[in-house]
Amino acid sequence: MSSVIRFERVSKKFSLHYERARSFQELVVGLFRRDSGRHEEFWALQDVSFTVEQGETVGLIGPNGAGKSTVLKLISRIIEPTSGRVEVKGRVGALLELGAGFHPDLTGRENIYLNGSILGLSRAQIRHKLDAIIAFAELERFIDVPVKHYSSGMYVRLGFSVAVHTDPEVLLVDEVLAVGDASFQRKCLERIDRMRSAGVTVLLVSHSPENIRATCSRAVWLDGGRLIDDGSTESVVARYLTHSWDAEEGKLKPRDENERRWGSGEVRITRVRLLDGDGREKQQFKTGEPLTVEMRYQAEKRVERPVFGLAIHRSDGTHITGPNTQFAGYEISWIEGEGAVKYAVRSLPLLEGNYSVSVSAHNWEDTKTFDYHDRLYPFRVIPSEGEKYGIVTLKGEWH
């Protein structure tokens, strides 16, 4: 295969200007200011090198501001590199920023002709493809309306349809597909898959790891304008997600205790920790990993037959489970002073999502609540191999 896209030590610098004059009066006043024309240099890309072969489908992943969109703009020649070299072979079809390439005062039909001519198609060629472009975009009723009256979803449908029907040899798709509805997203991904089978080179920017995994055979991870990893989709996405989750560790904040805690106080739960299999406190767990909820308590005087319990809720309020020592037949005769109880789960059945733990202590008859902490302890379950739909895995076996 021959290289269709080549980046050789590419860097791109932008100047961020502050306090630009918005009128002649502001311009005159600015001449007497010492900080007039203040600006900052921002390197969107730094020394990035990679190649894309003909027919490859490559996903660009990374956080906001990583340089992904800058790469697509360099490939489409909207901007030029500050240093290094960018080589692109073949006609490029691009769906970048929302509404890019459209004139707001022209109708959808007129913008199709405008975009087609920019891409080098003759009027006859555009006319031949016109019905197919309009039908794919599902804009028959609105095609003769100025696009300034279009919704964001209509912009995306028209922009994508134009991009894929102008016979591109290289297709660039930015995150704007996320604006469309779910059925149109599926339609777009199916079309990308057919184009890939036909030998079109595709570069896709997405914040959805599942879209990258489903569509791309290779992924490039950018962060802070630098290339961090380049390889098979599964390995690069796995590394990127692990890095993202590690960065989020510790950022889940407990809720305001004053609003979420009540009880008579005979027994006070003084500390709650979520522990992994090695006894380390964590806020992120994988499906199938051990999880222990440790509750430390203090009783100022002797309390007979206390019951300790917990509850787990998903972020949408769904109550997942509510075990306690009484349900389990674990009777505690009495407590006084300080102590601890633990609830251990050998294999966490929860699937990916955000959850919170409530803890409680009450009397055996369940007529008095000593202490209740309502959803004060958040944690996150991150995906692992296996099931990914629903709330829990039943760990069943197929025969």
ZAMARGU-4260 file (C-alpha; in steps of 0.2 Angstrom, whole numbers, plus 5000, padded with zeros to 4 digits):
<rodrens>
0) 5000/5000/5000 | 5005/5018/4997 | 5005/5032/5010 | 4990/5044/5007 | 4994/5055/5022
5) 5011/5059/5029 | 5015/5070/5044 | 5034/5073/5046 | 5038/5082/5062 | 5023/5093/5061
10) 5021/5108/5073 | 5007/5121/5073 | 5008/5137/5083 | 4993/5149/5086 | 4994/5166/5094
15) 4980/5169/5106 | 4977/5188/5106 | 4968/5197/5121 | 4958/5213/5122 | 4957/5216/5104
20) 4949/5233/5100 | 4931/5231/5095 | 4929/5250/5089 | 4940/5264/5083 | 4938/5272/5101
25) 4945/5256/5109 | 4959/5256/5097 | 4965/5274/5101 | 4964/5270/5119 | 4974/5255/5117
30) 4988/5264/5110 | 4992/5272/5127 | 4991/5256/5136 | 5007/5246/5140 | 4999/5229/5138
35) 4991/5234/5122 | 4991/5219/5109 | 4995/5206/5123 | 4996/5189/5116 | 5001/5171/5120
40) 5009/5157/5110 | 4999/5141/5110 | 5007/5125/5102 | 4992/5115/5096 | 5004/5101/5089
45) 5022/5098/5093 | 5034/5087/5082 | 5020/5075/5077 | 5024/5061/5064 | 5014/5047/5057
50) 5008/5040/5040 | 4991/5033/5035 | 4990/5020/5021 | 4977/5020/5007 | 4961/5012/5013
55) 4965/5013/5032 | 4952/5019/5044 | 4961/5028/5058 | 4953/5035/5074 | 4960/5050/5083
60) 4957/5050/5101 | 4962/5062/5116 | 4955/5075/5127 | 4949/5092/5122 | 4963/5103/5116
65) 4974/5088/5112 | 4976/5093/5094 | 4964/5081/5085 | 4954/5094/5075 | 4971/5103/5071
70) 4977/5087/5062 | 4961/5087/5051 | 4962/5105/5047 | 4980/5103/5041 | 4975/5088/5031
75) 4961/5098/5023 | 4973/5113/5020 | 4962/5125/5030 | 4978/5129/5039 | 4997/5126/5036
80) 5010/5119/5048 | 5022/5131/5057 | 5035/5118/5054 | 5037/5101/5047 | 5028/5094/5032
85) 5011/5087/5028 | 5008/5077/5012 | 4991/5072/5006 | 4986/5062/4990 | 4969/5062/4983
90) 4953/5072/4984 | 4948/5076/5002 | 4930/5076/5009 | 4929/5084/5026 | 4915/5086/5039
95) 4924/5097/5052 | 4916/5111/5062 | 4897/5113/5062 | 4892/5123/5047 | 4910/5124/5040
100) 4910/5127/5021 | 4892/5133/5021 | 4886/5150/5017 | 4872/5155/5029 | 4862/5165/5016
105) 4862/5152/5003 | 4849/5137/5002 | 4854/5119/5005 | 4853/5116/4987 | 4865/5131/4983
110) 4877/5126/4996 | 4878/5108/4988 | 4884/5116/4972 | 4896/5128/4981 | 4904/5114/4991
115) 4905/5102/4975 | 4913/5116/4965 | 4926/5119/4979 | 4930/5101/4979 | 4933/5101/4960
120) 4917/5094/4953 | 4908/5101/4938 | 4891/5107/4938 | 4885/5092/4928 | 4893/5080/4941
125) 4885/5089/4955 | 4868/5088/4947 | 4870/5070/4944 | 4873/5067/4963 | 4861/5080/4969
130) 4846/5069/4972 | 4856/5056/4981 | 4864/5069/4992 | 4847/5077/4997 | 4839/5059/5000
135) 4854/5054/5011 | 4852/5070/5021 | 4833/5068/5023 | 4831/5086/5019 | 4819/5085/5004
140) 4807/5098/5013 | 4820/5110/5018 | 4833/5109/5003 | 4827/5126/4996 | 4828/5135/5013
145) 4843/5146/5018 | 4854/5135/5029 | 4855/5149/5042 | 4837/5143/5047 | 4844/5125/5049
150) 4845/5116/5066 | 4862/5109/5071 | 4856/5091/5066 | 4851/5097/5049 | 4868/5105/5046
155) 4877/5089/5051 | 4866/5079/5039 | 4869/5090/5024 | 4887/5092/5028 | 4890/5073/5030
160) 4880/5069/5014 | 4890/5081/5003 | 4906/5075/5010 | 4903/5056/5006 | 4894/5059/4989
165) 4908/5069/4981 | 4919/5054/4978 | 4932/5058/4991 | 4948/5047/4992 | 4951/5053/5010
170) 4936/5056/5022 | 4939/5067/5037 | 4925/5067/5050 | 4926/5077/5066 | 4916/5075/5082
175) 4901/5084/5075 | 4893/5068/5071 | 4889/5068/5090 | 4876/5082/5086 | 4865/5070/5075
180) 4852/5059/5082 | 4855/5041/5085 | 4848/5034/5069 | 4857/5046/5058 | 4874/5042/5068
185) 4871/5023/5064 | 4867/5028/5046 | 4884/5038/5045 | 4894/5024/5053 | 4887/5011/5040
190) 4891/5023/5026 | 4909/5025/5033 | 4910/5006/5034 | 4905/5004/5015 | 4917/5017/5010
195) 4931/5009/5020 | 4927/4993/5011 | 4928/5002/4994 | 4946/5008/4998 | 4943/5026/5005
200) 4955/5032/5018 | 4945/5038/5033 | 4951/5048/5048 | 4938/5049/5062 | 4939/5060/5078
205) 4927/5054/5092 | 4926/5055/5110 | 4917/5038/5110 | 4929/5024/5112 | 4915/5012/5106
210) 4913/5022/5090 | 4932/5021/5087 | 4933/5002/5091 | 4918/4998/5080 | 4924/5008/5065
215) 4943/5010/5065 | 4957/4997/5063 | 4970/5009/5070 | 4970/5023/5083 | 4982/5038/5086
220) 4982/5045/5103 | 4986/5064/5105 | 4988/5073/5121 | 4994/5091/5123 | 4998/5092/5105
225) 5010/5077/5106 | 5008/5060/5099 | 5007/5048/5114 | 5003/5031/5105 | 4999/5024/5088
230) 4994/5006/5085 | 4980/4994/5085 | 4963/5001/5090 | 4961/4990/5105 | 4978/4992/5112
235) 4978/5011/5110 | 4960/5014/5116 | 4964/5003/5132 | 4979/5013/5136 | 4970/5029/5134
240) 4955/5024/5144 | 4967/5018/5158 | 4976/5034/5158 | 4959/5044/5159 | 4953/5034/5173
245) 4969/5035/5183 | 4968/5054/5181 | 4950/5054/5187 | 4955/5044/5203 | 4951/5054/5218
250) 4941/5067/5209 | 4924/5060/5214 | 4918/5072/5228 | 4907/5066/5243 | 4890/5075/5245
255) 4887/5088/5258 | 4885/5078/5274 | 4874/5091/5282 | 4860/5087/5269 | 4862/5069/5268
260) 4865/5063/5286 | 4853/5060/5301 | 4850/5049/5316 | 4849/5048/5335 | 4867/5047/5338
265) 4869/5032/5350 | 4880/5024/5336 | 4889/5035/5325 | 4898/5029/5309 | 4914/5039/5309
270) 4923/5033/5293 | 4918/5024/5277 | 4931/5017/5265 | 4929/5008/5249 | 4944/4995/5247
275) 4950/4984/5233 | 4957/4966/5235 | 4973/4972/5242 | 4965/4983/5255 | 4969/5000/5246
280) 4956/5013/5247 | 4949/5017/5229 | 4935/5026/5220 | 4936/5016/5204 | 4934/4997/5202
285) 4932/4985/5187 | 4918/4973/5185 | 4923/4957/5193 | 4936/4965/5205 | 4934/4963/5224
290) 4926/4977/5234 | 4925/4979/5252 | 4915/4993/5261 | 4923/4996/5278 | 4912/5006/5291
295) 4921/5012/5307 | 4909/5017/5321 | 4909/5024/5339 | 4896/5020/5352 | 4897/5031/5368
300) 4888/5018/5378 | 4883/5000/5376 | 4871/4996/5362 | 4862/4979/5361 | 4860/4970/5345
305) 4864/4984/5332 | 4861/4982/5314 | 4873/4989/5301 | 4868/4990/5283 | 4872/4999/5266
310) 4864/5003/5250 | 4871/5006/5232 | 4862/5017/5220 | 4866/5021/5202 | 4868/5039/5197
315) 4851/5040/5190 | 4843/5035/5207 | 4841/5017/5203 | 4842/5007/5219 | 4854/4992/5216
320) 4855/4983/5232 | 4852/4985/5251 | 4861/4972/5262 | 4863/4972/5281 | 4870/4962/5295
325) 4852/4956/5300 | 4847/4950/5283 | 4863/4940/5282 | 4860/4932/5299 | 4876/4940/5306
330) 4870/4945/5324 | 4881/4957/5334 | 4877/4955/5352 | 4882/4972/5358 | 4895/4986/5354
335) 4903/4999/5365 | 4917/5011/5360 | 4925/5011/5344 | 4925/4996/5331 | 4922/4992/5313
340) 4912/4981/5302 | 4915/4976/5284 | 4905/4970/5269 | 4915/4961/5256 | 4910/4957/5238
345) 4922/4944/5231 | 4917/4949/5213 | 4909/4965/5209 | 4894/4962/5197 | 4890/4980/5193
350) 4893/4986/5175 | 4901/5002/5169 | 4893/5017/5178 | 4893/5030/5192 | 4887/5024/5209
355) 4886/5029/5227 | 4885/5020/5244 | 4874/5024/5258 | 4878/5017/5276 | 4867/5015/5291
360) 4866/5009/5309 | 4849/5005/5317 | 4842/4994/5331 | 4836/4976/5329 | 4818/4980/5328
365) 4822/4994/5314 | 4812/5007/5324 | 4826/5018/5328 | 4840/5025/5316 | 4856/5028/5325
370) 4865/5035/5310 | 4862/5036/5291 | 4873/5043/5277 | 4862/5044/5262 | 4873/5041/5246
375) 4888/5051/5253 | 4901/5039/5245 | 4903/5039/5226 | 4913/5027/5216 | 4914/5022/5198
380) 4914/5005/5189 | 4925/5005/5173 | 4923/4992/5160 | 4932/4976/5158 | 4931/4962/5146
385) 4914/4954/5144 | 4896/4960/5146 | 4893/4979/5144 | 4874/4981/5143 | 4863/4984/5158
390) 4867/4986/5177 | 4874/4970/5183 | 4882/4954/5176 | 4874/4937/5181 | 4890/4928/5177
395) 4880/4914/5169 | 4887/4901/5157 | 4881/4897/5139 | 4880/4878/5134
</rodrens>
